[in-house]
């Protein structure tokens, strides 16, 4: 059974930091591309950052220089280090696993991040 479980969200002041984790099981993590998405109230879900199975990362312009995506293939875990957080980063953050050759896409349940003073 495939599972993706996000953790690490919470309430943080502007300028603060959080580290999100996405712990996975039920599939061969190292062979999947992994992404972080977020969805703010009343807005569409958007891609925040992605990392390929080989470790190449890409970021949305809005988070470049502030967020870092990484993966630990031994722990089957995806991370998102978020620094210099802004109120506009407030959203539910989701991790996604995908492998195009299988047409597979798996989502976690999300973790809330709130940036507010």
Secondary structure, DSSP 8 states (H G I E B T S, - for coil): --EEEEE--EEE-TT--EEEEEEEESS-GGGSEEEEEEE-TTS--EEEEEE-TT--EEE-TTTTTTEEEEEETTTTEEEEEE-S--GGG-EEEEEEEEEGGGTEEEE---EEEEE--
